[in-house]
Amino acid sequence: MLTDELLDAAVGLMRGARVAVLTGAGVSTDSGIPDYRGEGAPVRTPMTFQAFLSSEAARKRYWAGSHLGWRNFGAAQPNVGHVALADLEAGGVVPGIVTQNVDGLHRRAGSRHVVELHGGMDRVLCLTCGQHYARQAIADRLAELNPAIDLDVAIRIAPDGDVEVDDVDAMVIPACTVCGGILKPDVVFFGEFVPADTYQAAASLVQAADTLLVAGSSLVVNSGVRLLELARRRRMPIIVVNRGITKGDSRAAVKIDAGTSETLVAMAEALLG
C-alpha cells in the first residue's frame, strides 16, 4: 500500500534528480487494458514472429483477432498516471520514459520523449519494403475487405490489443500497397528482438539519469531487466511501484506495493506542487 513514509522516501530520491522512468502494463490497467501477469490475467498463447511469417492461416488468425481488439484497444484513453508522468516531464523532473507497452498512451497523454521498447500498436509496417501505415487506415481496409466481420461480438481485450477468433478461413488480409509485401503491426512479437537502436535509446536515457523509477512492470521481460541492471551497475537509486512482487524488488531502494495511478499522481503533486 501507499504510505506517507514510502512516498516521502521515494520523493526524496527524486527531488532535484533526473528521473528516468520504465513503465509496464500496470500503468495502463486503469485505462481498461489488462495486465499480462496481474491477478486474474488469462492464460494466453501469443502469436510468435516465426508462426506469423511462416503461415498465411496464422496471419489470418492474428489479423482477425487483432482487428476486433483494435476497436477497444485503440479507444483506450490515458489515465491520471500517464498524465502525471507527462506533467513530471514538463516540470523537468523526468527527462524521458521507456515503456514496454504498445498502447501509445504515454504519447497521447503528452509525454514527448518516449522510447517504446516493443513498438506501437497504432502503426503497421511492411516487412518487405519498410513502408509504415497508420493502424486505423489498415483497420479501415480490413473492414472493407471483410464486410461480414462481426464487430459486435463480445470482446475481451488483451494487453496487446488481440482477442481470440475461431472462424477465420474466409478472412482477407491487406497487403502493402507499395510492394505487395506482408503487413505486420509495428510491435515486437514473441520470438523477435528489440531493435538495437531502440534499446540503445532506452539505455542512453537511463545512463543520463540520476534515479530510475519503475512503474507497473513485474520486470519479467528481458529488455526491462537489462535496463534495471544498467541502473544497478551505475549505483543509481531504484524506485519500484507495482502491485505484487517484481524481479527488481531486491534491488530497489524503495518498493511501493500500490497502484501506479495513485502513486504517480502523489509523486507529481509532491514534486511539482
C-alpha positions as CSV (number, residue, x, y, z in Angstrom):
1,M,0.0,0.0,0.0
2,L,1.0,3.6,-0.5
3,T,2.1,5.1,2.9
4,D,3.3,8.6,3.6
5,E,6.7,7.1,4.7
6,L,7.2,5.2,1.4
7,L,6.0,8.2,-0.7
8,D,8.3,10.6,1.2
9,A,11.3,8.2,0.7
10,A,10.6,7.9,-3.0
11,V,10.1,11.7,-3.5
12,G,13.3,12.3,-1.5
13,L,15.2,10.2,-4.1
14,M,13.5,12.0,-7.0
15,R,13.8,15.6,-5.7
16,G,16.5,17.5,-7.6
17,A,17.3,14.4,-9.7
18,R,16.9,13.4,-13.3
19,V,14.4,10.5,-13.1
20,A,14.3,8.0,-15.9
21,V,11.1,6.1,-16.0
22,L,10.5,2.5,-17.1
23,T,6.8,1.6,-17.4
24,G,4.9,-1.7,-17.9
25,A,1.4,-2.9,-18.4
26,G,0.4,-1.9,-14.8
27,V,0.4,1.7,-15.8
28,S,-2.4,1.1,-18.3
29,T,-4.7,-1.1,-16.4
30,D,-6.7,1.9,-15.2
31,S,-7.2,2.7,-18.9
32,G,-9.0,-0.6,-19.3
33,I,-6.1,-2.5,-20.8
34,P,-5.4,-5.6,-18.6
35,D,-2.0,-6.8,-17.4
36,Y,-0.4,-9.9,-18.8
37,R,0.6,-11.2,-15.4
38,G,-1.6,-9.5,-12.9
39,E,-4.1,-11.3,-10.7
40,G,-6.9,-12.8,-12.8
41,A,-5.0,-12.4,-16.1
42,P,-6.0,-15.0,-18.6
43,V,-3.6,-17.7,-19.8
44,R,-2.6,-16.8,-23.3
45,T,-0.6,-18.3,-26.2
46,P,0.5,-15.2,-28.1
47,M,1.5,-15.3,-31.8
48,T,5.2,-15.8,-32.4
49,F,7.0,-14.0,-35.1
50,Q,8.0,-17.3,-36.7
51,A,4.4,-18.5,-36.9
52,F,3.3,-15.2,-38.3
53,L,5.9,-15.3,-41.1
54,S,5.5,-19.0,-42.0
55,S,1.7,-19.4,-42.2
56,E,-1.0,-17.4,-44.0
57,A,-3.5,-19.2,-41.8
58,A,-1.7,-17.9,-38.7
59,R,-1.6,-14.4,-40.2
60,K,-5.4,-14.6,-40.9
61,R,-6.0,-15.7,-37.3
62,Y,-3.8,-12.9,-35.9
63,W,-5.3,-10.1,-38.0
64,A,-8.9,-11.3,-37.3
65,G,-8.3,-11.1,-33.5
66,S,-6.2,-8.0,-33.6
67,H,-8.7,-6.2,-35.8
68,L,-11.6,-7.0,-33.4
69,G,-9.4,-6.0,-30.4
70,W,-8.2,-2.8,-32.0
71,R,-11.7,-1.2,-31.7
72,N,-11.5,-1.2,-27.9
73,F,-7.7,-1.0,-27.6
74,G,-7.5,2.0,-29.9
75,A,-10.2,3.8,-28.0
76,A,-8.5,3.5,-24.6
77,Q,-7.7,6.8,-23.1
78,P,-4.7,7.9,-21.0
79,N,-5.3,7.7,-17.2
80,V,-4.2,10.1,-14.5
81,G,-0.9,8.1,-14.1
82,H,0.0,8.8,-17.7
83,V,-0.9,12.4,-17.2
84,A,1.2,12.7,-14.0
85,L,4.3,11.4,-15.9
86,A,3.7,13.9,-18.7
87,D,3.5,16.6,-16.0
88,L,6.7,15.4,-14.4
89,E,8.4,15.6,-17.8
90,A,7.1,19.1,-18.5
91,G,8.2,20.1,-15.0
92,G,11.8,19.0,-15.7
93,V,11.9,16.0,-13.3
94,V,11.6,13.2,-15.9
95,P,13.8,13.6,-19.0
96,G,12.1,10.7,-20.7
97,I,10.1,7.5,-20.4
98,V,11.0,4.0,-21.6
99,T,7.9,1.8,-21.9
100,Q,7.3,-1.8,-22.5
101,N,3.7,-1.0,-23.5
102,V,2.5,-0.9,-27.1
103,D,-0.7,1.2,-26.4
104,G,0.8,4.7,-27.3
105,L,-0.9,6.2,-24.2
106,H,2.2,8.0,-22.9
107,R,2.4,9.9,-26.2
108,R,-1.3,10.7,-26.1
109,A,-1.0,11.9,-22.6
110,G,1.5,14.5,-23.7
111,S,4.9,12.9,-22.9
112,R,7.4,14.0,-25.5
113,H,10.4,11.8,-25.0
114,V,9.1,8.2,-25.1
115,V,11.1,5.2,-26.1
116,E,8.7,2.4,-27.0
117,L,10.8,-0.8,-26.5
118,H,8.2,-3.1,-28.1
119,G,6.9,-0.7,-30.7
120,G,3.4,0.8,-31.1
121,M,0.1,-1.0,-32.0
122,D,-1.1,2.2,-33.7
123,R,1.4,1.7,-36.5
124,V,1.7,-1.0,-39.2
125,L,4.9,-2.0,-41.0
126,C,5.6,-3.7,-44.3
127,L,8.1,-6.5,-43.7
128,T,9.4,-6.2,-47.2
129,C,9.9,-2.6,-48.0
130,G,9.6,-0.9,-44.6
131,Q,6.6,1.3,-45.5
132,H,4.7,2.5,-42.4
133,Y,0.9,2.9,-42.2
134,A,-1.4,4.3,-39.6
135,R,-3.2,1.4,-37.9
136,Q,-6.6,3.0,-38.4
137,A,-6.0,3.1,-42.2
138,I,-5.3,-0.7,-42.1
139,A,-8.3,-1.3,-39.9
140,D,-10.5,0.5,-42.5
141,R,-9.1,-1.6,-45.3
142,L,-9.7,-4.8,-43.3
143,A,-13.3,-3.8,-42.8
144,E,-13.7,-3.1,-46.5
145,L,-12.2,-6.4,-47.5
146,N,-14.2,-8.3,-44.9
147,P,-17.7,-6.7,-44.8
148,A,-19.1,-9.7,-42.9
149,I,-16.7,-9.4,-40.0
150,D,-18.7,-9.2,-36.7
151,L,-17.6,-6.2,-34.8
152,D,-20.5,-6.5,-32.3
153,V,-19.3,-9.8,-30.7
154,A,-18.3,-9.8,-27.1
155,I,-14.7,-8.8,-27.0
156,R,-12.3,-9.5,-24.1
157,I,-9.4,-7.2,-24.8
158,A,-5.8,-8.3,-24.2
159,P,-2.7,-6.3,-23.3
160,D,-1.6,-6.3,-26.9
161,G,-5.0,-5.5,-28.4
162,D,-5.7,-9.0,-29.5
163,V,-8.7,-11.3,-29.0
164,E,-9.4,-14.9,-29.8
165,V,-11.4,-15.6,-33.0
166,D,-12.4,-19.1,-34.1
167,D,-13.6,-18.9,-37.8
168,V,-11.0,-17.0,-39.9
169,D,-10.8,-19.2,-43.0
170,A,-12.5,-16.6,-45.2
171,M,-10.5,-13.7,-43.7
172,V,-8.9,-11.4,-46.4
173,I,-5.8,-9.5,-45.1
174,P,-4.5,-6.5,-47.0
175,A,-1.0,-6.4,-48.5
176,C,1.4,-3.5,-48.7
177,T,0.1,-1.0,-51.3
178,V,3.7,-0.2,-52.3
179,C,5.2,-3.6,-52.9
180,G,2.6,-6.2,-52.1
181,G,4.5,-7.4,-49.0
182,I,3.3,-8.8,-45.7
183,L,2.0,-6.2,-43.2
184,K,2.5,-6.6,-39.5
185,P,1.7,-4.2,-36.6
186,D,4.9,-2.3,-35.7
187,V,5.4,-4.2,-32.5
188,V,7.9,-6.7,-31.2
189,F,6.3,-10.2,-31.4
190,F,7.4,-13.1,-29.2
191,G,10.5,-14.5,-30.9
192,E,11.7,-11.1,-32.1
193,F,14.4,-8.9,-30.6
194,V,14.1,-5.3,-29.6
195,P,15.8,-3.3,-32.3
196,A,19.3,-2.4,-31.3
197,D,18.8,1.3,-31.9
198,T,15.7,1.3,-29.8
199,Y,17.4,-0.4,-26.9
200,Q,20.3,2.0,-27.2
201,A,18.0,5.0,-27.0
202,A,16.5,3.5,-23.8
203,A,19.9,2.7,-22.3
204,S,21.1,6.2,-23.1
205,L,18.1,7.7,-21.3
206,V,18.9,5.6,-18.2
207,Q,22.6,6.4,-18.4
208,A,21.9,10.1,-18.4
209,A,19.6,10.0,-15.3
210,D,20.3,10.0,-11.6
211,T,17.4,7.8,-10.5
212,L,15.3,5.1,-12.1
213,L,11.6,4.8,-11.4
214,V,10.0,1.5,-12.5
215,A,6.2,1.8,-12.6
216,G,3.7,-1.1,-13.3
217,S,6.2,-3.7,-14.5
218,S,7.0,-7.0,-13.0
219,L,10.3,-6.9,-14.8
220,V,9.9,-10.4,-16.3
221,V,10.7,-9.3,-19.8
222,N,14.5,-9.3,-20.5
223,S,14.6,-5.8,-22.0
224,G,13.3,-4.3,-18.8
225,V,15.7,-6.4,-16.7
226,R,18.7,-5.2,-18.7
227,L,17.8,-1.6,-18.0
228,L,17.4,-2.3,-14.3
229,E,20.8,-3.9,-14.3
230,L,22.3,-0.9,-16.1
231,A,20.9,1.3,-13.3
232,R,22.2,-1.0,-10.6
233,R,25.7,-1.1,-12.1
234,R,25.7,2.7,-12.1
235,R,24.7,2.6,-8.4
236,M,21.6,4.6,-9.2
237,P,18.7,4.6,-6.7
238,I,15.9,2.5,-8.0
239,I,12.2,3.0,-7.1
240,V,9.7,0.3,-7.9
241,V,6.0,0.9,-7.9
242,N,3.9,-2.2,-8.7
243,R,1.1,-4.3,-7.3
244,G,2.8,-7.5,-6.3
245,I,6.3,-8.9,-6.5
246,T,8.8,-7.9,-9.2
247,K,12.3,-9.0,-10.2
248,G,13.5,-5.6,-9.1
249,D,12.4,-5.7,-5.5
250,S,15.7,-6.8,-4.1
251,R,17.5,-4.0,-5.9
252,A,15.1,-1.3,-5.1
253,A,15.9,1.5,-2.6
254,V,12.1,2.0,-2.3
255,K,9.4,-0.5,-3.2
256,I,5.8,0.7,-3.2
257,D,3.2,-2.1,-3.5
258,A,0.4,0.0,-4.7
259,G,-1.4,1.2,-7.8
260,T,0.6,3.2,-10.2
261,S,-2.1,5.9,-10.9
262,E,-2.5,7.0,-7.3
263,T,1.3,6.8,-6.6
264,L,2.4,8.7,-9.7
265,V,-0.2,11.4,-9.0
266,A,1.0,11.7,-5.5
267,M,4.6,12.0,-6.7
268,A,3.8,14.7,-9.2
269,E,1.9,16.6,-6.6
270,A,4.7,16.4,-4.1
271,L,7.4,17.4,-6.6
272,L,5.5,20.0,-8.7
273,G,3.0,21.4,-6.2
